[in-house]
Amino acid sequence: MAFFQYKAITPEGLVTEGSLEAGGRQDALRQLEGQGMSPVDLAEGRGGAAAKSSASSDLFAAKRVTPRMLENFTRLLSSLLAAGLPLSRALVILCKEASAPVAKEKWKEIHDYVVDGVSLAGAMAKSPDTFPKVYTAMVEAGEAGGFLDVVLSQIADFQMREKELKSKVMTALLYPVILLVLALGVLSFLMVFFIPKFQTIFAGFGAQLPLLTRVIVATSDLMREYGIFVLAGMGVVGFLTRNWLKTENGRRVKERAILKMPIVGPLVARYAMARFCRMLGTLLGAGVALISSLGVASRSIGNQVLTDAVAASIEGVKRGESLGSSLSQCRELFTGSVLEMISVAEESGRLDNELVRISEVTEGDLDRQLKTAVALTEPLMLFFIAAFIGTIFLGMVIPIFSLQDYIK
C-alpha cells in the first residue's frame, strides 16, 4: 500500500486536497471517483507530515513557475471550466489554491489581464517564460472554438507524457552517467599522476612510448598546463552560445539543425505533424473556418521552421486550392500517405475526423519508437564507456609489455 496526495473537485464544485492510502494509482483514482470527486492532481508520496515537509521545501526552492506547477494549473483550470465556472472565477480559485508565492503571483497576473478584457491566450503570451508559444497557441485555439476546457485537458496530458518521458530518459541515463563520472575521475588520476611516469622509465632505457600512450600522455600534459584555461573558454563559449540560441536567428538555426539530424529530425517532424493535425481537426470539428483553423494550428507546431513552411501552404488554400495539394508543398512535415488520406477525407467531407485519427495513429507510433529508443540508450552508453575505458587501458598496458624487450 502507498500514500497518495490528491487535489480534486467535489460534487459541489469546491476544490479539496488530502491524502489516501491505495494499492496503486488506478486504485487511488477509483477511490476518488467512488466518492464523487473529480481528480485534478494525484501524486504518490509519503503521506502526512512528510509530504507537507516535502512541499514546503519545494516552495522555498521555487524561484519561478515550475513545470509541475504549470501542469497542476492547466489541469485544475480545465476541470473548473468543464464544471461550468466562468473563467474569471476559475482563475480566482486558482490564485487562492496556489501554495507557492511565485505561482500565486503569476496566476493573479493572468486573472487581472483577463478581467481587463484581454483574452486568456493574450494574457499568457505576456509571460513567455512561463507559457511556451505552443501552449498559448493551443489555448488560443480553444478560445476560438469554444472548447477551452478540452484543449487545456489535452495540454495537461501532453505535459504529463513529456514529464514521464523525461523521467524515463533520466532513469535510463543515471547509471551510465554515474559510471562515466567515476571512470573519468579514476582515468584522470592515472593520466595525470601515473601514466607520465612511464615516459621517464622509457627514457632511461632509451625507448620510446607507443603512439597510443604518447597521445594519452600529451593529453594529460595539456590538461595539467592549460586545463583551467580550456574550462574557462568552454564556459564562455557555452554562455555566448546559449544567449545566441535565445535570439530569433539562433532559434531558427537550432531548429533547422534538429530537423536535419538523422534519427531525431524525423521524430520531431512527425510529432509536429501529429500536433498540427490534432489541433486542425479539433478546430474544424468545432465549426471554425478552415483559414482561421490553419493559422492557429500552424502556431501549435512548436518549430518555427516548420511553421514557416506551413504558412506558405496556407497561402495556397487562400487562393482556392485544396488542403491536400497545398500541404504537399511542405514535404518536411507531411508524407505522401498522410497527404493522400487528407485529400480523400477532404473530398468525402470528413476532414476533421480523419485529421484527429491521423494524429492518434502517429502519436501511438511515436510512443512506441520513443520507448524503444529509451530502452537502447543505456546499453549504448555502456558500450561507449567500455570502449573508452578499454582504449585507455591498452594505452597503459602496451608499454609494460614492450618494456621487457628493452630490459633484455
Secondary structure, 3 states (H helix, E strand, C coil): CEEEEEEEECCCCCEEEEEEEECCHHHHHHHHHHCCCEEEEEEEECCHHHHHHHHHHHHHHCCCCCHHHHHHHHHHHHHHHHCCCCHHHHHHHHHHHCCCHHHHHHHHHHHHHHHCCCCHHHHHHCCCCCCCHHHHHHHHHHHHHCCHHHHHHHHHHHHHHHHHHHHHHHHHHHHHHHHHHHHHHHHHHHHHHHCHHHHHHHHHCCCCCCHHHHHHHHHHHHHHHHHHHHHHHHHHHHHHHHHHHCCHHHHHHHHHHHHHCCCHHHHHHHHHHHHHHHHHHHHHHCCCCHHHHHHHHHHCCCCHHHHHHHHHHHHHHHCCCCHHHHHCCCCCCCCHHHHHHHHHHHHHCCHHHHHHHHHHHHHHHHHHHHHHHHHHHHHHHHHHHHHHHHHHHHHHHHHHHHHHHHHC
